[in-house]
Amino acid sequence: MKKKSPPWAFIAAGIIFFIGVFALLAYTREQQKEKDDAVAAANAAAAQALADAKAKQVTVQETPTNLRPVLYATQPVEPGARISAAFFEKKLTPTDILPDAYTDSSDIVGWFAIRKIEKGDPLTPRNIGKSLPYMSQRISPGMRAVALPIFNAQVNDTGGFVVDGDRVDLLYTVSSQDGKYEINIQTIMQNLNVLYVPGPQIKTEKTDGVNPAPAPGGPISITFEVTPEQAQALIYLSQAKNAQFSMILRARKDDSEIKVKPFAIADYDLNNMSKVQRTVDKSVQRVKDLAAEIEAKEKANSAQGTTNETTTPTPPSP
């Protein structure tokens, strides 16, 4: 009997079928994995976007109306230091405290610390100012400050209208009663710069600025800017007996210096004032000539577009 051969065709077909099923399952699983990965990525992106949106979200809060910006020091500041923008910052502060504190940086940049300022201190008129209150800051290089007792007859011989920064002439009066009464008055220095005038300060509508008005009585101590040699001479003259200093106020635009003959009572006959009148007439004409000269200079400066302010003169040597 003839032996039958195996059904290779069916076997091959079965193998191919199972291979196809496995391949289909693998493909399906790969597609599902890709879909799951895509969904996970999308969910992660959405979550990140939500987190970013929450991080960027700005909560709008209304600023209380009872607060205002106040300037506070960001570092210690020594007296005399010039204030710059790096020295302060703005902080909201209740309006009912620190009413005099500065709030605008443009108001104080370039000012000076007039006393020690600690970090965190508010900036107020009590610790900063436009200028330093130190006399040494106001003295020109090479000059000195000297205080002299000035004769004070009913708010002194200038009527009390001399203020810091004015220019004056200094008069020296010597009196003697040896045998007969004699008085000698000399203009010893001209165009001196007044650094300080003591006394209470009174503001008036008819004057520009603050006018010292010391009470009448004894001498008042006026501080002048002088050269070292002038200081030496003035201190020497102040030691004389029966002598006193007086000052007379000059015009701001007048820096002229003239020769003034000493006025002594022995040179004049009190019963005949003609000599005094001739001297006065000459001085009046000189003043008129000076006024015309100043006016001409002002017109020339105005035509050239320059300032009418006169330069600060150098005090004369004694």
C-alpha positions as CSV (number, residue, x, y, z in Angstrom):
1,M,0.0,0.0,0.0
2,K,1.3,3.4,-1.0
3,K,2.2,5.9,1.9
4,K,0.4,9.3,1.9
5,S,2.5,12.5,2.0
6,P,1.8,15.3,4.7
7,P,-0.5,18.2,3.7
8,W,2.2,20.9,3.3
9,A,-0.1,23.4,1.7
10,F,-2.4,23.4,4.7
11,I,0.5,23.6,7.1
12,A,2.1,26.6,5.2
13,A,-1.3,28.3,5.1
14,G,-1.7,27.9,8.8
15,I,1.7,29.2,9.5
16,I,1.1,32.2,7.3
17,F,-2.2,32.8,9.0
18,F,-0.8,32.8,12.5
19,I,2.1,35.1,11.4
20,G,-0.4,37.5,10.0
21,V,-2.5,37.4,13.2
22,F,0.6,38.1,15.3
23,A,1.7,40.9,12.9
24,L,-1.7,42.5,13.1
25,L,-1.8,42.3,16.9
26,A,1.7,43.9,17.1
27,Y,0.7,46.7,14.7
28,T,-2.5,47.3,16.6
29,R,-0.6,47.5,19.9
30,E,1.9,50.0,18.3
31,Q,-0.9,52.2,17.0
32,Q,-2.6,52.2,20.4
33,K,0.8,53.1,22.1
34,E,1.3,56.0,19.8
35,K,-2.3,57.2,20.5
36,D,-1.7,56.8,24.2
37,D,1.6,58.7,24.0
38,A,-0.1,61.5,22.0
39,V,-2.9,61.8,24.5
40,A,-0.4,61.9,27.4
41,A,1.7,64.5,25.7
42,A,-1.4,66.6,25.0
43,N,-2.5,66.3,28.6
44,A,1.0,67.3,29.8
45,A,1.1,70.3,27.4
46,A,-2.3,71.4,28.6
47,A,-1.3,71.0,32.3
48,Q,1.9,73.0,31.6
49,A,0.0,75.7,29.8
50,L,-2.4,76.0,32.7
51,A,0.5,76.2,35.2
52,D,2.1,78.9,33.0
53,A,-1.1,80.8,32.8
54,K,-1.5,80.7,36.6
55,A,2.1,81.8,37.1
56,K,1.6,84.8,34.7
57,Q,-1.7,85.8,36.2
58,V,-1.5,89.3,37.8
59,T,-3.8,90.0,40.7
60,V,-5.0,93.6,40.4
61,Q,-5.2,95.3,43.7
62,E,-6.4,98.8,44.4
63,T,-3.9,101.1,46.0
64,P,-5.3,102.6,49.1
65,T,-6.0,106.3,48.8
66,N,-4.4,107.1,52.1
67,L,-0.9,106.3,51.0
68,R,1.7,108.4,49.2
69,P,5.3,107.8,47.9
70,V,8.0,109.0,50.3
71,L,11.8,109.0,49.7
72,Y,13.8,106.8,52.1
73,A,17.6,106.4,52.3
74,T,18.9,103.2,50.9
75,Q,22.3,103.5,52.6
76,P,24.0,105.6,55.4
77,V,24.9,109.1,54.2
78,E,27.6,111.2,55.9
79,P,27.0,114.9,56.6
80,G,28.2,117.0,53.6
81,A,27.6,114.3,51.0
82,R,25.8,115.4,47.8
83,I,22.5,113.6,47.3
84,S,22.2,111.4,44.2
85,A,19.5,109.0,42.9
86,A,21.4,106.0,44.3
87,F,20.9,107.3,47.9
88,F,17.1,106.8,48.1
89,E,14.1,104.9,47.1
90,K,10.3,105.4,47.1
91,K,8.0,103.6,49.6
92,L,4.3,104.0,50.1
93,T,3.7,105.7,53.4
94,P,0.5,106.8,55.2
95,T,-0.3,110.4,54.4
96,D,-1.0,111.2,58.0
97,I,2.7,110.7,59.0
98,L,5.9,112.4,57.8
99,P,4.0,115.3,56.2
100,D,7.2,117.2,55.4
101,A,9.0,114.2,53.8
102,Y,10.1,114.6,50.2
103,T,8.2,112.6,47.6
104,D,9.7,113.8,44.3
105,S,13.3,112.8,43.5
106,S,13.8,115.7,41.1
107,D,13.4,118.0,44.1
108,I,16.4,116.8,46.1
109,V,19.0,115.4,43.6
110,G,22.1,117.6,44.0
111,W,21.2,118.7,47.5
112,F,23.4,118.0,50.6
113,A,23.1,115.9,53.7
114,I,23.2,118.4,56.6
115,R,23.5,115.7,59.2
116,K,24.1,112.0,59.5
117,I,21.4,109.9,57.7
118,E,20.9,106.2,58.5
119,K,19.7,103.6,56.1
120,G,15.9,103.6,56.1
121,D,15.5,107.2,57.3
122,P,12.9,109.3,55.5
123,L,14.4,112.4,53.7
124,T,13.1,115.6,55.2
125,P,14.2,119.2,55.5
126,R,15.7,118.2,58.9
127,N,18.4,116.0,57.3
128,I,18.9,117.4,53.7
129,G,19.1,120.9,52.3
130,K,20.0,122.9,49.2
131,S,23.2,124.1,50.7
132,L,25.5,123.2,53.6
133,P,25.0,125.1,56.9
134,Y,28.8,125.2,57.4
135,M,30.5,128.5,57.3
136,S,33.6,126.9,56.0
137,Q,31.7,125.9,52.8
138,R,31.0,129.6,52.0
139,I,34.5,130.9,52.3
140,S,36.4,131.4,49.0
141,P,39.8,129.7,48.6
142,G,42.5,131.8,50.1
143,M,40.1,133.9,52.1
144,R,39.3,133.9,55.8
145,A,36.2,134.6,58.0
146,V,36.5,137.1,60.8
147,A,33.8,138.4,63.2
148,L,33.9,142.0,64.3
149,P,31.8,144.0,66.8
150,I,29.9,146.5,64.6
151,F,28.5,149.7,66.2
152,N,24.7,149.1,66.6
153,A,22.8,152.3,66.8
154,Q,19.1,151.6,66.3
155,V,19.6,148.4,64.2
156,N,23.0,149.6,63.0
157,D,24.1,152.2,60.4
158,T,22.5,150.3,57.5
159,G,19.0,150.4,59.0
160,G,19.1,146.6,59.5
161,F,19.0,145.8,55.8
162,V,22.3,144.0,55.4
163,V,21.9,140.3,54.7
164,D,24.3,137.4,54.1
165,G,26.0,137.9,50.8
166,D,25.8,141.7,50.7
167,R,28.8,143.9,50.2
168,V,29.7,146.7,52.6
169,D,32.3,149.3,53.3
170,L,33.9,149.3,56.7
171,L,34.4,152.6,58.6
172,Y,36.6,153.1,61.6
173,T,35.8,155.9,64.1
174,V,38.2,157.1,66.8
175,S,37.2,159.6,69.4
176,S,39.5,161.5,71.9
177,Q,38.8,163.8,74.8
178,D,42.3,164.7,75.6
179,G,42.1,168.5,76.1
180,K,39.4,168.8,73.5
181,Y,36.8,166.5,71.9
182,E,37.9,165.1,68.5
183,I,36.5,162.5,66.2
184,N,38.1,160.9,63.2
185,I,36.2,158.7,60.8
186,Q,38.0,156.7,58.0
187,T,36.9,154.3,55.4
188,I,39.4,151.6,56.0
189,M,38.2,148.7,53.8
190,Q,35.8,148.6,50.9
191,N,33.7,146.0,49.2
192,L,33.8,143.4,52.0
193,N,31.6,140.3,51.6
194,V,29.2,139.8,54.5
195,L,29.1,136.1,55.4
196,Y,26.7,136.2,58.4
197,V,24.5,138.7,60.2
198,P,22.9,137.6,63.5
199,G,19.5,138.5,64.8
200,P,15.9,137.6,64.3
201,Q,14.7,137.5,60.7
202,I,11.8,139.6,59.4
203,K,10.2,139.3,55.9
204,T,8.8,142.5,54.4
205,E,7.0,143.2,51.1
206,K,9.4,146.0,50.2
207,T,12.6,144.0,50.4
208,D,13.9,141.1,48.4
209,G,14.7,138.3,50.9
210,V,15.0,138.0,54.7
211,N,16.3,141.0,56.6
212,P,18.2,140.7,59.9
213,A,17.0,143.1,62.4
214,P,19.1,143.0,65.6
215,A,17.9,144.9,68.6
216,P,19.6,148.3,69.2
217,G,22.0,148.6,72.0
218,G,25.5,147.1,72.2
219,P,27.7,146.1,69.2
220,I,26.6,143.1,67.1
221,S,29.1,140.6,65.8
222,I,29.1,140.6,61.9
223,T,31.2,137.9,60.1
224,F,33.1,139.1,57.1
225,E,35.2,137.4,54.3
226,V,38.7,138.9,54.3
227,T,42.2,138.1,53.3
228,P,44.6,136.9,56.1
229,E,46.3,140.3,56.1
230,Q,42.9,142.1,56.3
231,A,42.0,139.9,59.3
232,Q,45.2,140.8,61.0
233,A,44.7,144.5,60.5
234,L,41.1,144.4,61.6
235,I,41.8,142.5,64.8
236,Y,44.6,144.9,65.6
237,L,42.3,147.9,65.1
238,S,39.6,146.3,67.3
239,Q,41.8,146.5,70.3
240,A,42.1,150.3,70.4
241,K,40.2,152.2,73.1
242,N,37.5,154.7,72.1
243,A,37.3,153.2,68.7
244,Q,34.5,151.4,66.9
245,F,33.6,149.8,63.5
246,S,30.6,150.8,61.4
247,M,29.5,149.4,58.1
248,I,27.6,151.0,55.2
249,L,25.7,149.0,52.6
250,R,26.8,149.1,48.9
251,A,24.6,148.5,45.8
252,R,24.8,145.0,44.4
253,K,26.0,146.2,41.0
254,D,28.6,148.6,42.4
255,D,32.1,147.1,42.8
256,S,34.0,150.3,42.5
257,E,36.6,151.4,45.0
258,I,37.3,155.0,45.6
259,K,39.7,157.2,47.7
260,V,37.8,158.7,50.6
261,K,39.5,161.4,52.7
262,P,39.2,160.8,56.5
263,F,36.6,163.0,58.1
264,A,38.0,164.7,61.2
265,I,36.1,167.2,63.2
266,A,39.3,169.3,63.6
267,D,39.4,169.9,59.8
268,Y,36.0,171.6,59.8
269,D,34.6,174.7,61.3
270,L,31.2,173.6,62.8
271,N,30.1,177.2,62.5
272,N,30.8,177.2,58.7
273,M,29.7,174.0,56.8
274,S,30.8,175.3,53.3
275,K,33.8,172.9,53.2
276,V,31.5,170.0,54.0
277,Q,29.1,171.1,51.3
278,R,31.9,171.3,48.7
279,T,33.0,167.8,49.6
280,V,29.4,166.5,49.4
281,D,28.9,168.1,46.0
282,K,31.9,166.4,44.6
283,S,30.8,163.0,45.9
284,V,27.3,163.5,44.4
285,Q,28.8,164.2,41.0
286,R,31.0,161.1,41.3
287,V,28.0,159.0,42.1
288,K,26.1,160.3,39.1
289,D,29.1,159.5,36.8
290,L,29.3,156.0,38.3
291,A,25.6,155.4,37.7
292,A,25.9,156.5,34.1
293,E,28.9,154.2,33.6
294,I,27.0,151.2,35.1
295,E,24.0,151.9,32.9
296,A,26.2,152.1,29.8
297,K,27.7,148.7,30.6
298,E,24.3,147.2,31.1
299,K,23.1,148.4,27.8
300,A,26.2,147.1,26.1
301,N,25.8,143.7,27.8
302,S,22.1,143.6,26.8
303,A,22.9,144.3,23.2
304,Q,25.4,141.4,23.2
305,G,23.0,139.1,24.9
306,T,25.1,138.7,28.0
307,T,24.0,138.8,31.7
308,N,23.9,142.0,33.6
309,E,25.3,140.5,36.7
310,T,28.6,141.9,37.8
311,T,31.5,139.6,38.7
312,T,32.3,139.0,42.3
313,P,35.2,141.4,43.2
314,T,38.2,140.5,45.2
315,P,38.4,142.4,48.5
316,P,41.3,144.9,48.5
317,S,44.4,144.4,50.6
318,P,44.7,146.7,53.6
